[in-house]
Amino acid sequence: MVDDDEMFSLMVSEALNMDSNIELKLVTTANEFINSLDFLPDIAIIDYNLPDKNGLEILTKLKEHQEDIIPIVLSGQEDVKVVVESYKNGAQRYIIKNENATIELVQNIKELTKTITIKKELDSLKDSVIQQNDRYQNIIGESLAIKKVFRLMQKVENIDMPVLITGKNGTGKELIAQALHYNSNRKRKNFVAVNVAAIPEDLIESELFGHEKGAFTGANGKRIGKFEEANKGTLFLDEIGEMDMNLQTKLLRVLQEKKLNRLGGNKNIELSCRVIAATNKNLWEEVQKGRFREDLYFRLQGFIIDLPPLKNRDNDIIILAKHFVSTFSKQQKVPEKDFSTDAIKQMMSYSWPGNVRELKSMMERAILISDTPTIESNDLVFLEEISLIENYG
């Protein structure tokens, strides 16, 4: 901070002393300020009217030295021309020196400090895929919530028992299942994924267990089911909570006996596949309501991994956003873009009902919508806004 009003500087200093994250260096002349820029401040507070130089001259010197420094101009002048010239020369804030100046300045500093902290964290992670270690390179994040998931995965990845992955839609349950498989002793065998909810009810039994020729109308040949395809590997049953009760009974029998008969067949086929199931429902509540078998529930939940919603993953939101922007830009051969401060704030404050899947979709849309080198807040189209468009046109 450069200001020749020592009383004002003292008041600001005392107000900021309570925040241990802020270090304030005070100088009283423009030359002293310019000579001390090796201090590399994040924010420069500049009194417009100094004895040796005015604010515009200092702003010019500042841009020459370090463009990343955020300038705040203090002035007793309310002249519109001075304000406009200050902003043109790089000022990000212009504060009039009056009885509220100290409070306004401190509020601005604290707000900017939070933004700077986020940007520094992002810069240190830029162009890198964040991973717990080489084992989980496709699962991006550094938050405490996702690190807890990594620790649980490490405990069970090589233990041959069923795993139940729970979490809201879009949280990445299949990625977790894949990581468990490819870090297990079954990794050289098949990983087979089945979305239970996506297969018609009259086909799901054949899809899972296979069928012999003539087992039903249209069965013109023998078919290997997903269980056999995953034999000695891993079978991932996504949205297990949507499974019909009759099929639950058959699934339980296969899991207990570790063998199956194809539809229309009478030959027992031995199985040795690990089953990982996933659901966005509370399966115990489904059991209580009579919609899910209790014995199957206990068979599947040998080990539970609960995935956090994106809104609980702190800075992973921006880390993932950068990853999706970078990936999409390379795939589509379009320029990669960064985020404005306002866009970052908006993403950090949003509830993300669609979780990681919604974030990925939003980033790809934002790159195409944006007409500038930076993705701005008005380039972000949130799920609620899409719903309004679909409902009301």
SEGURO-933954 format. One record per residue (C-alpha): x, y, z; residue in one letter; residue number from 1. Coordinates in steps of 0.02 Angstrom, whole numbers, plus 50000, padded with zeros to 5 digits. Layout:
+-------+-------+-------+------+------+
|  east | north |    up | resn | resi |
+-------+-------+-------+------+------+
|     X |     Y |     Z |    a |  NUM |
...
+-------+-------+-------+------+------+
This chain:
+-------+-------+-------+------+------+
|  east | north |    up | resn | resi |
+-------+-------+-------+------+------+
| 50000 | 50000 | 50000 |    m |    1 |
| 50069 | 50170 | 49949 |    v |    2 |
| 49989 | 50318 | 50037 |    d |    3 |
| 50064 | 50473 | 50116 |    d |    4 |
| 49919 | 50486 | 50239 |    d |    5 |
| 49998 | 50392 | 50384 |    e |    6 |
| 49841 | 50398 | 50492 |    m |    7 |
| 49736 | 50317 | 50356 |    f |    8 |
| 49870 | 50185 | 50323 |    s |    9 |
| 49877 | 50144 | 50510 |    l |   10 |
| 49687 | 50120 | 50516 |    m |   11 |
| 49694 | 50001 | 50368 |    v |   12 |
| 49841 | 49907 | 50443 |    s |   13 |
| 49752 | 49883 | 50609 |    e |   14 |
| 49595 | 49822 | 50522 |    a |   15 |
| 49694 | 49692 | 50423 |    l |   16 |
| 49803 | 49634 | 50568 |    n |   17 |
| 49665 | 49517 | 50626 |    m |   18 |
| 49682 | 49414 | 50465 |    d |   19 |
| 49837 | 49306 | 50474 |    s |   20 |
| 49825 | 49267 | 50287 |    n |   21 |
| 49859 | 49449 | 50239 |    i |   22 |
| 50031 | 49528 | 50248 |    e |   23 |
| 50032 | 49717 | 50222 |    l |   24 |
| 50183 | 49820 | 50172 |    k |   25 |
| 50164 | 50008 | 50191 |    l |   26 |
| 50261 | 50141 | 50094 |    v |   27 |
| 50232 | 50329 | 50079 |    t |   28 |
| 50303 | 50378 | 49907 |    t |   29 |
| 50282 | 50318 | 49729 |    a |   30 |
| 50469 | 50290 | 49705 |    n |   31 |
| 50479 | 50188 | 49864 |    e |   32 |
| 50331 | 50086 | 49804 |    f |   33 |
| 50407 | 50052 | 49632 |    i |   34 |
| 50574 | 50004 | 49710 |    n |   35 |
| 50488 | 49881 | 49826 |    s |   36 |
| 50391 | 49783 | 49694 |    l |   37 |
| 50512 | 49638 | 49716 |    d |   38 |
| 50404 | 49605 | 49869 |    f |   39 |
| 50286 | 49532 | 49735 |    l |   40 |
| 50119 | 49582 | 49809 |    p |   41 |
| 49956 | 49507 | 49749 |    d |   42 |
| 49865 | 49673 | 49777 |    i |   43 |
| 49930 | 49851 | 49759 |    a |   44 |
| 49834 | 49991 | 49848 |    i |   45 |
| 49880 | 50156 | 49766 |    i |   46 |
| 49840 | 50331 | 49827 |    d |   47 |
| 49803 | 50430 | 49670 |    y |   48 |
| 49876 | 50594 | 49734 |    n |   49 |
| 50055 | 50569 | 49791 |    l |   50 |
| 50190 | 50704 | 49802 |    p |   51 |
| 50308 | 50624 | 49676 |    d |   52 |
| 50189 | 50538 | 49550 |    k |   53 |
| 50003 | 50521 | 49517 |    n |   54 |
| 49904 | 50361 | 49511 |    g |   55 |
| 49906 | 50341 | 49322 |    l |   56 |
| 50096 | 50345 | 49318 |    e |   57 |
| 50104 | 50212 | 49453 |    i |   58 |
| 49976 | 50102 | 49363 |    l |   59 |
| 50082 | 50112 | 49204 |    t |   60 |
| 50239 | 50059 | 49299 |    k |   61 |
| 50141 | 49920 | 49383 |    l |   62 |
| 50086 | 49846 | 49216 |    k |   63 |
| 50265 | 49851 | 49154 |    e |   64 |
| 50326 | 49760 | 49308 |    h |   65 |
| 50195 | 49627 | 49341 |    q |   66 |
| 50025 | 49613 | 49257 |    e |   67 |
| 49960 | 49489 | 49386 |    d |   68 |
| 49958 | 49618 | 49527 |    i |   69 |
| 49781 | 49680 | 49563 |    i |   70 |
| 49778 | 49872 | 49581 |    p |   71 |
| 49656 | 49964 | 49695 |    i |   72 |
| 49656 | 50153 | 49675 |    v |   73 |
| 49616 | 50269 | 49821 |    l |   74 |
| 49569 | 50448 | 49784 |    s |   75 |
| 49484 | 50599 | 49857 |    g |   76 |
| 49426 | 50642 | 49681 |    q |   77 |
| 49255 | 50593 | 49616 |    e |   78 |
| 49293 | 50662 | 49444 |    d |   79 |
| 49222 | 50539 | 49317 |    v |   80 |
| 49369 | 50566 | 49198 |    k |   81 |
| 49493 | 50514 | 49334 |    v |   82 |
| 49390 | 50360 | 49375 |    v |   83 |
| 49377 | 50309 | 49192 |    v |   84 |
| 49564 | 50338 | 49160 |    e |   85 |
| 49607 | 50235 | 49314 |    s |   86 |
| 49505 | 50087 | 49253 |    y |   87 |
| 49576 | 50105 | 49078 |    k |   88 |
| 49751 | 50092 | 49150 |    n |   89 |
| 49717 | 49933 | 49245 |    g |   90 |
| 49633 | 49979 | 49410 |    a |   91 |
| 49513 | 49842 | 49467 |    q |   92 |
| 49437 | 49945 | 49607 |    r |   93 |
| 49419 | 50134 | 49633 |    y |   94 |
| 49379 | 50188 | 49810 |    i |   95 |
| 49335 | 50366 | 49860 |    i |   96 |
| 49422 | 50424 | 50018 |    k |   97 |
| 49281 | 50468 | 50136 |    n |   98 |
| 49222 | 50414 | 50309 |    e |   99 |
| 49181 | 50238 | 50242 |    n |  100 |
| 49342 | 50215 | 50143 |    a |  101 |
| 49431 | 50104 | 50271 |    t |  102 |
| 49285 | 49983 | 50286 |    i |  103 |
| 49260 | 49977 | 50098 |    e |  104 |
| 49445 | 49949 | 50065 |    l |  105 |
| 49460 | 49808 | 50193 |    v |  106 |
| 49305 | 49722 | 50122 |    q |  107 |
| 49377 | 49731 | 49947 |    n |  108 |
| 49546 | 49663 | 50003 |    i |  109 |
| 49467 | 49515 | 50092 |    k |  110 |
| 49356 | 49476 | 49942 |    e |  111 |
| 49503 | 49484 | 49821 |    l |  112 |
| 49611 | 49379 | 49938 |    t |  113 |
| 49487 | 49235 | 49929 |    k |  114 |
| 49486 | 49243 | 49739 |    t |  115 |
| 49677 | 49250 | 49732 |    i |  116 |
| 49690 | 49097 | 49845 |    t |  117 |
| 49579 | 48996 | 49727 |    i |  118 |
| 49675 | 49056 | 49573 |    k |  119 |
| 49843 | 49010 | 49650 |    k |  120 |
| 49782 | 48835 | 49688 |    e |  121 |
| 49718 | 48818 | 49510 |    l |  122 |
| 49879 | 48883 | 49433 |    d |  123 |
| 49981 | 48755 | 49528 |    s |  124 |
| 49870 | 48618 | 49457 |    l |  125 |
| 49851 | 48687 | 49281 |    k |  126 |
| 49870 | 48564 | 49136 |    d |  127 |
| 49890 | 48418 | 49256 |    s |  128 |
| 49771 | 48277 | 49294 |    v |  129 |
| 49751 | 48274 | 49481 |    i |  130 |
| 49763 | 48100 | 49552 |    q |  131 |
| 49787 | 48016 | 49719 |    q |  132 |
| 49921 | 47907 | 49639 |    n |  133 |
| 49950 | 47815 | 49474 |    d |  134 |
| 49819 | 47687 | 49520 |    r |  135 |
| 49674 | 47811 | 49512 |    y |  136 |
| 49730 | 47925 | 49371 |    q |  137 |
| 49554 | 47936 | 49295 |    n |  138 |
| 49475 | 47996 | 49457 |    i |  139 |
| 49514 | 48181 | 49467 |    i |  140 |
| 49513 | 48276 | 49631 |    g |  141 |
| 49608 | 48334 | 49784 |    e |  142 |
| 49467 | 48366 | 49909 |    s |  143 |
| 49458 | 48279 | 50078 |    l |  144 |
| 49295 | 48199 | 50021 |    a |  145 |
| 49372 | 48113 | 49870 |    i |  146 |
| 49529 | 48065 | 49966 |    k |  147 |
| 49417 | 47971 | 50088 |    k |  148 |
| 49349 | 47874 | 49938 |    v |  149 |
| 49528 | 47834 | 49882 |    f |  150 |
| 49568 | 47765 | 50055 |    r |  151 |
| 49415 | 47652 | 50051 |    l |  152 |
| 49459 | 47591 | 49877 |    m |  153 |
| 49635 | 47545 | 49932 |    q |  154 |
| 49564 | 47438 | 50073 |    k |  155 |
| 49457 | 47332 | 49958 |    v |  156 |
| 49534 | 47335 | 49783 |    e |  157 |
| 49622 | 47168 | 49807 |    n |  158 |
| 49496 | 47088 | 49925 |    i |  159 |
| 49383 | 46969 | 49831 |    d |  160 |
| 49215 | 47025 | 49900 |    m |  161 |
| 49062 | 47115 | 49831 |    p |  162 |
| 49063 | 47307 | 49835 |    v |  163 |
| 48912 | 47421 | 49837 |    l |  164 |
| 48945 | 47597 | 49771 |    i |  165 |
| 48815 | 47725 | 49823 |    t |  166 |
| 48793 | 47905 | 49770 |    g |  167 |
| 48685 | 48026 | 49672 |    k |  168 |
| 48671 | 48017 | 49483 |    n |  169 |
| 48824 | 48088 | 49395 |    g |  170 |
| 48948 | 48064 | 49539 |    t |  171 |
| 49057 | 47940 | 49443 |    g |  172 |
| 49008 | 47769 | 49512 |    k |  173 |
| 49063 | 47675 | 49356 |    e |  174 |
| 49235 | 47758 | 49362 |    l |  175 |
| 49258 | 47693 | 49539 |    i |  176 |
| 49205 | 47518 | 49486 |    a |  177 |
| 49329 | 47522 | 49340 |    q |  178 |
| 49469 | 47580 | 49454 |    a |  179 |
| 49433 | 47440 | 49577 |    l |  180 |
| 49440 | 47312 | 49436 |    h |  181 |
| 49598 | 47376 | 49352 |    y |  182 |
| 49692 | 47381 | 49517 |    n |  183 |
| 49639 | 47207 | 49570 |    s |  184 |
| 49713 | 47036 | 49532 |    n |  185 |
| 49573 | 47017 | 49402 |    r |  186 |
| 49634 | 47163 | 49296 |    k |  187 |
| 49689 | 47053 | 49150 |    r |  188 |
| 49512 | 46984 | 49133 |    k |  189 |
| 49352 | 47071 | 49074 |    n |  190 |
| 49267 | 47217 | 49157 |    f |  191 |
| 49084 | 47206 | 49103 |    v |  192 |
| 48961 | 47346 | 49142 |    a |  193 |
| 48772 | 47326 | 49139 |    v |  194 |
| 48649 | 47467 | 49168 |    n |  195 |
| 48503 | 47371 | 49241 |    v |  196 |
| 48381 | 47514 | 49216 |    a |  197 |
| 48422 | 47533 | 49031 |    a |  198 |
| 48376 | 47355 | 48979 |    i |  199 |
| 48193 | 47309 | 48948 |    p |  200 |
| 48120 | 47197 | 49083 |    e |  201 |
| 48086 | 47053 | 48963 |    d |  202 |
| 48267 | 47051 | 48903 |    l |  203 |
| 48366 | 47079 | 49063 |    i |  204 |
| 48368 | 46896 | 49117 |    e |  205 |
| 48437 | 46841 | 48949 |    s |  206 |
| 48560 | 46987 | 48952 |    e |  207 |
| 48631 | 46934 | 49120 |    l |  208 |
| 48623 | 46745 | 49113 |    f |  209 |
| 48621 | 46707 | 48926 |    g |  210 |
| 48508 | 46587 | 48832 |    h |  211 |
| 48510 | 46431 | 48726 |    e |  212 |
| 48441 | 46419 | 48550 |    k |  213 |
| 48251 | 46410 | 48553 |    g |  214 |
| 48236 | 46465 | 48735 |    a |  215 |
| 48104 | 46592 | 48682 |    f |  216 |
| 48030 | 46668 | 48524 |    t |  217 |
| 48171 | 46753 | 48431 |    g |  218 |
| 48311 | 46654 | 48516 |    a |  219 |
| 48388 | 46594 | 48353 |    n |  220 |
| 48553 | 46544 | 48430 |    g |  221 |
| 48649 | 46522 | 48591 |    k |  222 |
| 48699 | 46682 | 48681 |    r |  223 |
| 48829 | 46709 | 48817 |    i |  224 |
| 48763 | 46819 | 48959 |    g |  225 |
| 48855 | 46958 | 49050 |    k |  226 |
| 48897 | 46845 | 49197 |    f |  227 |
| 48990 | 46723 | 49084 |    e |  228 |
| 49072 | 46866 | 48990 |    e |  229 |
| 49139 | 46932 | 49156 |    a |  230 |
| 49196 | 46761 | 49218 |    n |  231 |
| 49361 | 46776 | 49313 |    k |  232 |
| 49342 | 46965 | 49294 |    g |  233 |
| 49220 | 47094 | 49363 |    t |  234 |
| 49035 | 47121 | 49330 |    l |  235 |
| 48971 | 47296 | 49366 |    f |  236 |
| 48783 | 47306 | 49396 |    l |  237 |
| 48734 | 47489 | 49386 |    d |  238 |
| 48567 | 47552 | 49454 |    e |  239 |
| 48539 | 47387 | 49545 |    i |  240 |
| 48396 | 47467 | 49640 |    g |  241 |
| 48290 | 47464 | 49481 |    e |  242 |
| 48297 | 47275 | 49464 |    m |  243 |
| 48131 | 47180 | 49461 |    d |  244 |
| 48095 | 47076 | 49618 |    m |  245 |
| 48083 | 46912 | 49519 |    n |  246 |
| 48253 | 46941 | 49441 |    l |  247 |
| 48324 | 46987 | 49612 |    q |  248 |
| 48282 | 46809 | 49668 |    t |  249 |
| 48375 | 46733 | 49520 |    k |  250 |
| 48523 | 46850 | 49546 |    l |  251 |
| 48534 | 46802 | 49730 |    l |  252 |
| 48538 | 46617 | 49683 |    r |  253 |
| 48681 | 46645 | 49559 |    v |  254 |
| 48780 | 46746 | 49688 |    l |  255 |
| 48755 | 46612 | 49822 |    q |  256 |
| 48789 | 46459 | 49714 |    e |  257 |
| 48920 | 46539 | 49600 |    k |  258 |
| 48847 | 46451 | 49450 |    k |  259 |
| 48705 | 46477 | 49327 |    l |  260 |
| 48599 | 46395 | 49193 |    n |  261 |
| 48568 | 46489 | 49033 |    r |  262 |
| 48385 | 46515 | 48990 |    l |  263 |
| 48322 | 46357 | 48906 |    g |  264 |
| 48475 | 46259 | 48963 |    g |  265 |
| 48507 | 46129 | 49097 |    n |  266 |
| 48696 | 46136 | 49112 |    k |  267 |
| 48773 | 46215 | 49267 |    n |  268 |
| 48906 | 46343 | 49219 |    i |  269 |
| 49032 | 46379 | 49356 |    e |  270 |
| 49066 | 46564 | 49390 |    l |  271 |
| 49208 | 46658 | 49471 |    s |  272 |
| 49172 | 46842 | 49444 |    c |  273 |
| 49176 | 46985 | 49565 |    r |  274 |
| 49014 | 47083 | 49574 |    v |  275 |
| 49015 | 47271 | 49602 |    i |  276 |
| 48843 | 47351 | 49612 |    a |  277 |
| 48794 | 47534 | 49613 |    a |  278 |
| 48638 | 47632 | 49656 |    t |  279 |
| 48576 | 47809 | 49679 |    n |  280 |
| 48443 | 47746 | 49799 |    k |  281 |
| 48447 | 47707 | 49984 |    n |  282 |
| 48435 | 47518 | 49965 |    l |  283 |
| 48396 | 47490 | 50149 |    w |  284 |
| 48244 | 47604 | 50131 |    e |  285 |
| 48195 | 47504 | 49976 |    e |  286 |
| 48208 | 47345 | 50081 |    v |  287 |
| 48096 | 47422 | 50215 |    q |  288 |
| 47967 | 47467 | 50081 |    k |  289 |
| 47969 | 47290 | 50011 |    g |  290 |
| 48047 | 47341 | 49845 |    r |  291 |
| 48216 | 47257 | 49869 |    f |  292 |
| 48258 | 47087 | 49943 |    r |  293 |
| 48341 | 47098 | 50112 |    e |  294 |
| 48449 | 46943 | 50083 |    d |  295 |
| 48511 | 47013 | 49916 |    l |  296 |
| 48548 | 47180 | 49998 |    y |  297 |
| 48662 | 47098 | 50127 |    f |  298 |
| 48742 | 46991 | 49992 |    r |  299 |
| 48786 | 47144 | 49886 |    l |  300 |
| 48843 | 47263 | 50023 |    q |  301 |
| 48999 | 47168 | 50072 |    g |  302 |
| 49091 | 47335 | 50070 |    f |  303 |
| 49008 | 47505 | 50042 |    i |  304 |
| 49089 | 47654 | 49956 |    i |  305 |
| 48982 | 47811 | 49963 |    d |  306 |
| 49025 | 47944 | 49834 |    l |  307 |
| 49007 | 48127 | 49887 |    p |  308 |
| 48901 | 48246 | 49783 |    p |  309 |
| 49003 | 48372 | 49683 |    l |  310 |
| 48944 | 48518 | 49792 |    k |  311 |
| 49038 | 48438 | 49940 |    n |  312 |
| 49203 | 48423 | 49846 |    r |  313 |
| 49266 | 48603 | 49868 |    d |  314 |
| 49397 | 48654 | 49739 |    n |  315 |
| 49376 | 48490 | 49644 |    d |  316 |
| 49237 | 48584 | 49553 |    i |  317 |
| 49362 | 48700 | 49468 |    i |  318 |
| 49495 | 48565 | 49449 |    i |  319 |
| 49369 | 48455 | 49357 |    l |  320 |
| 49304 | 48603 | 49256 |    a |  321 |
| 49481 | 48641 | 49194 |    k |  322 |
| 49507 | 48458 | 49151 |    h |  323 |
| 49345 | 48449 | 49050 |    f |  324 |
| 49384 | 48612 | 48959 |    v |  325 |
| 49559 | 48551 | 48915 |    s |  326 |
| 49499 | 48379 | 48858 |    t |  327 |
| 49355 | 48447 | 48752 |    f |  328 |
| 49466 | 48582 | 48675 |    s |  329 |
| 49594 | 48453 | 48619 |    k |  330 |
| 49462 | 48335 | 48552 |    q |  331 |
| 49372 | 48470 | 48453 |    q |  332 |
| 49531 | 48565 | 48405 |    k |  333 |
| 49466 | 48729 | 48476 |    v |  334 |
| 49564 | 48854 | 48584 |    p |  335 |
| 49573 | 48811 | 48768 |    e |  336 |
| 49497 | 48941 | 48886 |    k |  337 |
| 49520 | 48994 | 49066 |    d |  338 |
| 49384 | 49057 | 49185 |    f |  339 |
| 49344 | 49232 | 49243 |    s |  340 |
| 49336 | 49269 | 49429 |    t |  341 |
| 49147 | 49287 | 49421 |    d |  342 |
| 49129 | 49120 | 49331 |    a |  343 |
| 49233 | 49034 | 49466 |    i |  344 |
| 49128 | 49112 | 49603 |    k |  345 |
| 48968 | 49058 | 49518 |    q |  346 |
| 49027 | 48879 | 49496 |    m |  347 |
| 49087 | 48869 | 49676 |    m |  348 |
| 48919 | 48931 | 49744 |    s |  349 |
| 48808 | 48821 | 49633 |    y |  350 |
| 48727 | 48663 | 49705 |    s |  351 |
| 48766 | 48547 | 49555 |    w |  352 |
| 48612 | 48435 | 49559 |    p |  353 |
| 48681 | 48340 | 49408 |    g |  354 |
| 48852 | 48322 | 49490 |    n |  355 |
| 49008 | 48286 | 49385 |    v |  356 |
| 48905 | 48238 | 49233 |    r |  357 |
| 48819 | 48407 | 49235 |    e |  358 |
| 48986 | 48498 | 49255 |    l |  359 |
| 49061 | 48407 | 49104 |    k |  360 |
| 48910 | 48449 | 48996 |    s |  361 |
| 48913 | 48631 | 49053 |    m |  362 |
| 49098 | 48653 | 49014 |    m |  363 |
| 49080 | 48584 | 48838 |    e |  364 |
| 48932 | 48700 | 48808 |    r |  365 |
| 49022 | 48851 | 48884 |    a |  366 |
| 49173 | 48833 | 48767 |    i |  367 |
| 49057 | 48842 | 48617 |    l |  368 |
| 48951 | 48985 | 48687 |    i |  369 |
| 49098 | 49094 | 48741 |    s |  370 |
| 49154 | 49228 | 48618 |    d |  371 |
| 49306 | 49282 | 48720 |    t |  372 |
| 49470 | 49198 | 48774 |    p |  373 |
| 49394 | 49180 | 48948 |    t |  374 |
| 49236 | 49088 | 49000 |    i |  375 |
| 49126 | 49217 | 49086 |    e |  376 |
| 48982 | 49190 | 49207 |    s |  377 |
| 48853 | 49224 | 49070 |    n |  378 |
| 48927 | 49080 | 48968 |    d |  379 |
| 48873 | 48956 | 49102 |    l |  380 |
| 48702 | 48878 | 49076 |    v |  381 |
| 48643 | 48791 | 49234 |    f |  382 |
| 48525 | 48643 | 49248 |    l |  383 |
| 48385 | 48749 | 49322 |    e |  384 |
| 48396 | 48869 | 49174 |    e |  385 |
| 48386 | 48724 | 49049 |    i |  386 |
| 48231 | 48660 | 49140 |    s |  387 |
| 48149 | 48831 | 49125 |    l |  388 |
| 48188 | 48839 | 48939 |    i |  389 |
| 48117 | 48664 | 48912 |    e |  390 |
| 47960 | 48701 | 49013 |    n |  391 |
| 47921 | 48876 | 48955 |    y |  392 |
| 48015 | 48899 | 48792 |    g |  393 |
+-------+-------+-------+------+------+
